[in-house]
Amino acid sequence: MTTTRIAIAGLGAIGKALATRIAAGSIPGTTLACVAARDAAKARAWLDEAGIGAPVVALDAFPDHADLAVECAPAAIIEEICAPMLKAGKKVMVLSCGALLPRPQILELAKAHGGQIIVPTGALLGLDAVTAAAEGTINSVRMTTRKPPRGLVGAPYLAEKGLDMDKITEPTLIFSGTAREAARGFPANVNVAAALSLAGIGPDRTTIDIWADPGVTRNCHSIEVDADSAKLTLAIENIPSENPKTGRITALSVIAALRKLNAPLRVGT
């Protein structure tokens, strides 16, 4: 079996879960080549405690060590992660896919140098079906997201509008607009909308409503797609990870995507 060398950018909840699985050998055909983190000393201490010998390196050193980098870091540094790998004609798996929308130059790098950007399913569902429907004609895509108010704290849109999540006592619609607008206003909260838009009819025709709902404990997403091949109605309730902005299933989605890289049987588009 071909072995893919993996670099991980960021050692938060997702990065740690991924590093642990790869280092344990539970994802056949992969090896943990290196990691990068904002606090290199803290990252080294965690790796040592976990018994993981991978080196901690700078982001621009990823191409020297790895075939594929997995972005598990703040959206603001996505270009620092992607550019070195794509310029080297290598692959990057992007979780903060909303950050791709205002940065078309990242996609151009991939095109120019033969690299590839992979967006895993993440906390959403049905992207295979939406991708298939996009081969025909999709008339509309609408998404509704409901999150506990604390899962939205820190979003630039809230600061811009002066919205205090501590004061939310009942279900409140706080945003309605396009996926592009949502990605800009909620860069750490609605990457699901960006992924949906990239799979389907684009960020300017995909619409989303975001609700802050103190009555829910999970990150809830529902999708309605009207196409000439099918009408899709999909819903998912994600259990938050230790980071309330991120569902536990997100890390598992990355693991599943990596498992497909060199698998003898690949299920799904």
N, C-alpha and C positions, 0 to 999 in steps of 0.2 A: 504494500500500500504506500502511495505517495505521502510524504510527511510535509505538512504546511507549518512553517514557523510563525508563531503568533506573537505580536507585540500588543500590549495593553496600555492605553493612555488613560490614566486615572484609576485610583484605587479606592473608590467609594463602594457603596453596596454592590453595584453591578460588577465593577472591576475585581473586587475581592472574590465574589462568587465564581466568576469566570476563571481567575487565576488558580483558585483552589481546584476546580474541576480539571483544568488542563494539566496542571502539575501532578494531579493524582492519576493521570493516564486514563480518565474515564471518557475522553473524547478521542476515539481512534483516529489516527492520521494527523494529529496535531501535537505540537510541542510548544511550551512557553519559552520564547526566545528572550524577551526582555519586557520591562515595564517602564513607564515614565509617570511621575507624579509631581505635584507642585512642591511638596515637602519631601525631598529625596531621602532624608535621614529617617523620617517617620515611615516612609514606604519600606526602606531597608529593614527597619526594626520589625515591621509587620511580616515581611517575607521571611525573615529569620525565625520569628516565632512560629510561623506556619510551616517551617521546614522547606521553604521554596528557595532554590538557589539561583533563580533568574537574576540577571544584573539590572540595576536601575540606571537608565541612560537618558540623555537629552532627546527630545522629540526629533530633532534633525538627524539623529543617529539611527533611527528606526530602520531605514533601508539597508544599513550595513548588517542588521541582525535578522530581519523578518521578511516574510513574504506577504503578510497581511497584518494590518494594524486594526485594532478594535477601539473605537472612540467611546470612552466612558467618562468623559470630562465635561466641564462647562462649555456651553455652546459658543461662548465668546472666543475660544481658542481653537475652533474647529479647523481654521485654515492652517494654523501652525502644525496640526496633526496630519492633515491631508496632503498638504503641498509636497513635503519631502518624499512621501511614498508614491504619490501619483507622478511626480517628475521622474521617478525611477522606474515607472511603468508597473508599479505594484498595486495592491488592493487595499482599500480601507472600508471597514464596516462602520457605518455611521448611525448612531442612535439619536443624536441631536439633529435629525434631518430637517427640522424647521430652520436651522441655521443655513441650510443650503439655498433656501429660496432667495434671500437677498445677496447671495454670493455666487452668481453664475460662473465666475472665474474658476471656481473649484471644478465644476463639470468640464469646463474648457481645458483645464490641465489634464484631466483624465483622457479626454478625446485626443489631445495633442501628443501625449506620451504613451498611449496604450495602457493606461491604468484603468482601474475599475472601482466605482463606488457601490457598495452593497448596503441596502437599507433593509434590515430584518423586519419581520412583522411586528415585533415589539409588543406593546400593550393592546394592540388592536386585533381584529379577526377579520377574515374574509378578503384579505388583500389579493389572494389568488383569484377569487371570483371577480373582483373589481378589475384586475389586470386583464383577465380573459374578456370581460364585457367591453373593455376599452378597445379591443381589437375590432369591435363592431361600433355601435353608436350609443353613447351614454347621454341621456337627456339632462339628468340632474343628479347631484350627490349632496345629501344633507346629513349633518352629524349633530348630535346633541351630547354634550358632556356634563355630567354632574359630579362634583367633587366636594368632600368635606372642606369647609372654608380654609382650614389650616394648610390644605394641600395646594392652595393658590397663593399663599403668602409670598411676597417678594417679587411678584410679577410687575414689570414696568407699567403695564396698563392700569393696575390698581393705584399706583402712585400718581400716575397722570390724571386719573379721575378722582383722586382723593377718597378711594374706597377702603374702608377699614374692615377686614374680615372678622375681627373680634366683635364687631357690632351686628353681624349677620345672625338673626335668630329664627329665620324662616327661609324656605327656598327662594333664592333671588337670582333672576337673570342678570348677569353682570356684563355679558358681551354677546353681540350678534353681528356676524360679518363674514368675511371670506377667510379661507385658510391662511392666505398670505398675511392678512391683518392680524389674525390670531397668533401666528408664529412670531410676529414682531412684538405683540403685546404680552405674550405668555411664552417666552422662549424655553422655559423649563417645564411647562405644564401640558402643552398640546402638540407634542411631536407627532401624536397619533393623527391629527388633522393634516399635517404636512405629508406624512406617509400616505394617507388616503388620497390626497390630491395628486401626489406623484404617480400613484398607481392608476388613477382614473383620468379626470378631465382638467387637471391643473389647479393651481392654488387660487386663481381668480374666479373660477366657476364653482369651486367646492365651498359650501357654506357651513358655518358652525355656530351653535348657540352654546354658551358656557354658563352653567348654573353653579352658584355656591349654595350648597344644601347641607345644613347641619343635621339633617335627618338621615344622611347616608354615612356609612363607615368605609365604603369602597369607592374606587374611582370608576364611575359608570359611563360607558359610551354606547350610544346607539347610532346606527347608520341606516339611511334609506337611499337606495340607488334605483333609479328608473332607467332602464336601457332597452334597446330593441331585442336583446337576447334573453333578458331576465329582469324581474323586479326583486331586489334584495332588501330584506329587512333583518338587520343583525344587531345583537346586543351582547355586551360583556360587562361583568362587574369584577374589577381587579382588586385583589387584596394589596394594600400598600406595603412596600418594603419598609426598612428602618428609615428610609427617606420618604416622607409622605407624598412627595411629588411623583414618585416612581412606583409602579406596581411590581410585585414579586415576579410576575410572569415575564417581565422584560428581560431579566437576566437569563431566564430559561429559554426565551426565544432566541437569544444570541447563541446559546449553547446548541440549540437545535439546528440553527443555521450553520454553525461550524461543523456539526456532525455530518451535514449533507455534503460538505466540500469534497471529501474523498470516499464517500460511502458507496458500496456496491449496489445499493438500492436507494433511489432518491424519490421521495413521495412529495408531490406538490410542485407547482409551477416554478 
